[in-house]
Amino acid sequence: MSDKDELARRRLRAWIRLLRATRATENHLREFLRTQHDTTLPRFDVAAALYRHNKPMKMSELGKLLLVSNGNVTAIVERMESDGLAKRWQSPDDRRSVLVALTDSGRNKFEDMARAHEAEVNALFSGLDDSDLDMVRDLLHKVERDH
């Protein structure tokens, strides 16, 4: 086997390990949000996007930001709206557009979840110190740059 073939196999193994770690972490956080906050990761992501945006946004913009279909966003927002966490209304500027924002209750609930989520991620990555985190960040930036 050539050095080139061995390097290709090592890259594949690195990808598999990265994927495995990502999936395990994501699955842990899904379960954490479900059991501790009675919510889903997609609902958390929608709430996070709306919270960060901090003003009403078009449903289509929300879908693009989260890289999901408008149908998926609509279903999530409908459930959040029925729980009193979000509100939707027709845009006064464009009757074809629907705006969405968190309610005060939704903002408060998200802030609580975000604090708990941050603490859970901190615990999951507690084995990494500053230099480890810098190394991971730098390596991931290098992978991103190469695309």
N, C-alpha and C positions, 0 to 999 in steps of 0.2 A: 504494500500500500504506500502511495506517495505521501509526501508531506502535505501536499495540496488536498488530497483525499482525507487525511487525518484532521486537518484544520476544518474542512467542511463538516465532518462528523462532530467535532467539538462544538462548532457553532450551532449545529442542530441540537445537540444535548443541552447547550446553554439556553436555547429557545424553549425547549421542553421544560427545563427547570424553571425558567421565568414564568411560563404559562401555568405550570403547576402551582407555583407560589401565588400567582395572581388569582387563580381560581379558588385556592384554599382561603385566601384572605377575603375575597369577595363573598364566598359562601359563608364564612364566619360572620361577616358584617350583615349579610342578608338575615341570618338567623338571629343575630343580636337585635336588629331593628324590628323583626317580627315578634320576638318574645318580650323584649324590653319596652318597645314603643308601639306595638300593634300597627306597624306600617310595613311598607315594602321598600326595597331599594329604589325602584323607579319613582315612587311617590316622594321619597327623600330627595332624589335628584331633581325632580320638578320643583319641589319647595326650595331647594338650594338655589336653583337658577332664578326663580322669582325673587327670592330674598336678596340675592346679589344684585339683580337688576334694579331693585328698589323703586320701581314705578311700573305701571301697567305695560304689558307687552303683548304683541300680537301672538296668537296661538301658533301661527306659521313660523314666526321667529323663534318661539320656544322649541318647536320641533327641530328646526335647523340647528339651534344651539346644542340640543341634546342628541342630535344625529338619530332621531327616530321619526317614524311617520306621523302625519297629522292625526291619523286615526288613533294611534297609541297615545299621543298627548291628550287628545279629546277624552278618551276613556279614563285616563288617570285624573285629569282635571275635573271631569264630571263626578267622580267618586270623592275627590277632595272638596268639591263644591257642596255635595250632599252632606258631608261631614262638617261644613261650616269653615273650612280651612282656606278656601279660595272662592273668588267670585269672577264671573264672566259677564261681559256686556258687549253690545255691538259698538264698533268704533264710530264716533260721530263724524270722523273725517272720511271714512270708507266703509260703506254699509256692507261690503263683502267681508270685512275683517272683524274678527272677534278679539277683544282684549281680555287679558286675564291678570289677576294680581292676588296676592295673599291677603286674607282678611287679618285683622288684628289678632284674632285667635290663631290663625295659621302662622303668623310671624312669631308669636309667643311659643307655640308648639315647636316650630322649627328651631328656634334658639335653644330650647331645652334639648331637643334631639341632637343638634349640632355639637353642643358641649359634651354630651354623652358619647357621640360618635368620635369626636376628637380624642376623648379619654380612652376609648376602646382601641382606636388605631395606635395611640401612644403605647398602650399595653402590648399590643401585637408586635410592635417594632421596638420594644424595650431592650432587646438584645443588641441594638445598633447604637453606637456612640456617634459623636459628631463626625469623626473621620470616616466611619463606615457610611454614614448618610451622604457625605460629600462625594465619596467614591461612587455610590449607587447613582446619585444625581448626575455626576460627570459621565459615567458610562452610558446612562440612558440618553443624555444629551448627544453623546457621540453617535449612538444608534439612530436617533432622530435626524441628525445632520446628514447621515449617510443615505437618507431616503430621498 
